[in-house]
Amino acid sequence: MTDNRLGGGAMIVGAVASLVTMGIHPSAGDLLAPGRLSALSLLAAVAHALAIASLPVAFLGALALTRYVDSPARIAAVAVVAYGFALAAVMVAAAVSGFVAPHALQHVVLDVPPISDEWRQLAIYTGLLNRAFAMIFVMLSSAAIMCWSVAIVRSRTLARSVGIYGVVIAPVIVIAVGSGHVALDVHGFGAVILLQAIWFISTGASLWRATPA
């Protein structure tokens, strides 16, 4: 199998895994529903373990895409560097959300004051930490999509439509999230992941069909 097919397949697998993660991701309200904390904590751990496991696959796809569309201007090289930092940030966010926050919430629910109040503060802090790293991911991954899309449009090596979509959607995401119009809760972050996954799946499919470099 050629490098572009392997890379395109990796991009698709990484994007689908992110969609599955957000599809089964419980919210804080779900976790605190009576009698559901234990089961949903396990579900949160599974969802975020899947997300973390998919990150190396997504990065391998990003490397293949960069090799295929890069030019002397090195726009795609800038994209893969930004994306690497974005994946590092989202790995921290996933670890905090999937393995730290549910544990803290269990103490909030099961412990008695004043111990439970201390855990409540920790749960709030983990939420803030998760959103901070999620914000870093959104900004850097959107910048990466923008750079890759510009490289695709300039080089015409892949379907021009995916490049145009990326050029349009990347700044929209940055403005919507940066301005606070889209909050990075489960629903807001899920919407960002969906918009980005459309680009990654479409680009991965285009890379899969492309003539070997």
Protein Blocks (a to p, Z undefined) as FASTA:
>chain_A
ZZklmmmmmmmmmmmmmmmmmmmmccfklmmpghilmmmmmmmmmmmmmmmmmmmmmmmm
mmmmmmmmgcfkommmmmmmmmmmmmmmmmmmmmmmmmmmmmmmmmmmmmccfklmmmmm
mmmmmmmmmmmmmmmmmmmmmmmmmmmmmmmmmnomacfklmmmmmmmmmmmmmmmmnop
accbfklmmmmmmmmmmmmmmmmmmmmmpccZZ
